[in-house]
Amino acid sequence: MRVFAKILKNNLHILRVRERFILSLILLCSVCTGIMMPLIYGVYCNYREKINAQLYELVLLQIGFSGDKREGEVSKELLNEFFLSLPEEVTDQVDMFFVRCANERDGYVECRFSLKDQKYEPCLKFRDNLLQSGILNGYFSAEEEESGEPVAIVFQDRAEVGEEIEILGKKYRVTGTHNWGDNLDLVPFLSLDEAAKFDDYGVTLAFGKRITTEQFKTVADTARAVLGNRAVIPDMPRLDQYQLSFYKAMILLAGLVGISLSLNYIIMYQYIIHIRRKELAVFLICGMTSGRAVLFLMAECAVLLSPGILLGFGLFHFLCRPLLYRWMPYLQGSYRAETYAFMLIAFIAVFELIFGSAEKAMMRKKEIGDILKKGKV
């Protein structure tokens, strides 16, 4: 092992003295590779998060309420009629209906529920997610939601479970608490007073899957029929194909540049091997197997690659990353020490596998014979 390390150190010294230009190009390629790898990773992560965000929007349909007083306000009675007018094939696909109205403490009273067989039920996905996160302590029962019992979930510092409080001028019994926000109350929709008024945020339907054109048309037509001009119907949510195509093109371009840099490095290192073929021939004549010779070249290649890649990582992290955050906000927190370590190890492993396989195939005994015949060793 010591002999191997000594030979490796001597060869690197010879390269630095005799082939400075080639060594500089290798360093430049490895630095550029070190910049391109986290860039490709970042563009891919941003693309993935962008897709996830858009897919999330594709399951949400928010129908706003007009703020025009001449159209009249949306009441609980009108909303109830809208919900019950929706066909079951639509309501069965909606995981959660969400509406809200302002409370007397500059906050909101929220109602989150499902509709199954024309009956109001608690939104189990909402409940389970918040219970698992430790945000909720207790929730409504199915009977309380269906019958509109005056029960509420309030901020944990406002009241204890079992106490009675007043919400929108009506007495409610606290059945649970949350730590979501001090001005937020959760109540069953049917428990609201008939005089409750809803703001222009409107009503949100969270579907379990991507909204279909037929579902959108049914909901929009029902909203127009029941709510009239009070309903503000949005455009049907769609994927932004132009933006996603742009990110795909960036990933492809960055990938091609990275591959090009790697190929340039291999070509330059092949030149170094060519000018050192006599030295390799001596090693093989003295008993070194072709396998060990390839391992020696791979180790030398890794030693040449690693410093440049690490330098490229540093340049990217401190110079390019802050600029990238301006255009790709989803990348915040994506670059950690373990991320760079994984990229370095993965790249070196894949590169060495390809490089070693190629060198093994090119390491032919007749090349040694050719050199001996010409008397050059």
PEZI-V348186 format. One record per backbone hydrogen bond with DSSP energy under -1.0 kcal/mol. NH is the residue of the N-H (numbers start at 1). CO is the residue of the C=O. E is the energy in kcal/mol with one decimal. If there is no record, write none. Layout:
[[NH/CO/E] [NH/CO/E]]
This chain:
[[5/1/-2.5] [6/2/-2.6] [7/3/-2.6] [8/4/-2.4] [9/5/-2.5] [10/6/-2.4] [11/7/-2.7] [12/8/-2.1] [13/9/-1.8] [14/10/-2.2] [15/11/-2.4] [16/12/-2.2] [17/13/-1.7] [18/14/-3.4] [19/15/-1.7] [23/19/-2.5] [24/20/-2.4] [25/21/-2.2] [26/22/-2.4] [27/23/-2.3] [28/24/-2.5] [29/25/-2.6] [30/26/-2.5] [31/27/-2.4] [32/28/-2.5] [33/29/-2.3] [34/30/-2.2] [35/31/-1.3] [36/32/-2.6] [37/33/-2.5] [39/35/-1.3] [40/36/-3.0] [41/37/-2.4] [42/38/-2.6] [43/39/-2.6] [44/40/-2.4] [45/41/-2.6] [46/42/-2.6] [47/43/-2.3] [48/44/-2.7] [49/45/-2.6] [50/46/-2.4] [51/47/-2.4] [52/48/-2.4] [53/49/-2.6] [54/50/-2.4] [55/51/-2.9] [56/52/-2.1] [57/53/-1.9] [58/54/-1.4] [59/56/-1.2] [61/205/-2.0] [63/203/-2.8] [64/232/-1.7] [65/200/-1.2] [66/230/-3.3] [71/68/-1.3] [72/69/-1.0] [79/75/-2.2] [80/76/-2.9] [81/77/-1.8] [82/78/-1.9] [83/79/-2.8] [84/80/-2.4] [85/81/-1.1] [90/87/-1.6] [91/87/-2.1] [92/88/-2.6] [93/90/-1.4] [94/91/-1.0] [95/206/-2.2] [96/206/-1.5] [97/113/-3.4] [98/204/-2.1] [99/111/-1.9] [101/109/-1.9] [103/107/-1.7] [108/183/-1.8] [109/101/-3.3] [110/185/-3.2] [111/99/-2.5] [113/97/-1.9] [114/121/-3.0] [116/119/-2.3] [119/116/-1.2] [121/114/-2.7] [124/122/-1.1] [127/123/-2.4] [128/124/-3.1] [129/125/-2.4] [130/126/-2.0] [131/127/-2.5] [132/128/-2.5] [133/129/-1.4] [135/130/-2.2] [136/130/-1.3] [137/177/-2.5] [145/141/-2.0] [146/142/-2.4] [147/143/-2.4] [149/144/-2.1] [151/149/-2.3] [152/173/-2.2] [153/186/-2.4] [154/176/-1.6] [156/178/-2.6] [158/155/-2.2] [162/174/-3.0] [163/160/-1.9] [165/172/-2.6] [167/170/-2.9] [170/167/-1.3] [172/165/-3.2] [173/150/-2.7] [174/163/-2.9] [175/152/-2.4] [176/152/-1.0] [177/137/-1.6] [178/154/-1.9] [179/135/-1.3] [184/181/-1.3] [185/108/-2.3] [186/153/-2.5] [187/110/-2.1] [191/188/-1.2] [192/189/-1.5] [196/193/-2.1] [198/74/-1.4] [202/199/-1.4] [203/63/-2.3] [204/98/-2.4] [205/61/-2.6] [206/96/-3.0] [207/59/-3.2] [208/93/-2.4] [211/58/-2.2] [216/212/-2.5] [217/213/-2.4] [218/214/-2.3] [219/215/-2.5] [220/216/-2.7] [221/217/-2.7] [222/218/-2.2] [223/219/-2.5] [224/220/-2.3] [225/221/-2.2] [226/222/-2.4] [227/223/-2.5] [230/227/-1.6] [231/228/-1.3] [232/64/-3.0] [241/239/-1.6] [244/240/-2.3] [245/241/-2.5] [246/242/-1.9] [247/243/-2.0] [248/244/-2.2] [249/245/-2.4] [250/246/-2.0] [251/247/-2.4] [252/248/-2.5] [253/249/-2.7] [254/250/-2.7] [255/251/-2.4] [256/252/-2.4] [257/253/-2.2] [258/254/-2.3] [259/255/-2.4] [260/256/-2.4] [261/257/-2.3] [262/258/-2.0] [263/259/-2.4] [264/260/-2.3] [265/261/-2.1] [266/262/-2.2] [267/263/-2.5] [268/264/-2.4] [269/265/-2.4] [270/266/-2.2] [271/267/-1.5] [272/268/-1.5] [273/269/-2.3] [274/270/-2.2] [275/271/-2.0] [277/274/-1.2] [280/276/-2.0] [281/277/-2.2] [282/278/-2.0] [283/279/-1.9] [284/280/-2.2] [285/281/-2.4] [286/282/-2.2] [287/284/-1.1] [288/283/-2.5] [293/289/-2.2] [294/290/-2.2] [295/291/-2.2] [296/292/-2.5] [297/293/-2.2] [298/294/-2.5] [299/295/-2.4] [300/296/-2.2] [301/297/-2.4] [302/298/-2.4] [303/299/-2.2] [304/300/-1.9] [305/301/-2.2] [306/302/-2.5] [309/305/-2.2] [310/306/-2.6] [311/307/-2.2] [312/308/-2.4] [313/309/-2.6] [314/310/-2.2] [315/311/-2.4] [316/312/-2.5] [317/313/-2.9] [318/314/-2.2] [319/315/-2.0] [320/315/-1.2] [321/316/-3.4] [324/320/-2.3] [325/321/-2.0] [328/324/-2.2] [331/328/-1.8] [332/329/-1.4] [334/331/-2.8] [340/336/-1.8] [341/337/-2.3] [342/338/-2.4] [343/339/-2.2] [344/340/-2.5] [345/341/-2.5] [346/342/-2.9] [347/343/-2.5] [348/344/-2.6] [349/345/-2.5] [350/346/-2.5] [351/347/-3.0] [352/348/-2.8] [353/349/-2.0] [354/350/-2.2] [355/351/-3.1] [356/352/-3.3] [357/353/-1.9] [358/354/-2.2] [359/355/-2.4] [360/356/-2.4] [361/357/-1.8] [362/358/-1.5] [363/359/-1.5] [364/362/-1.4] [367/364/-1.1] [369/365/-1.8] [370/366/-2.5] [371/367/-1.9] [372/368/-2.4] [373/369/-2.6] [374/370/-1.5] [375/372/-1.4] [376/371/-2.0]]
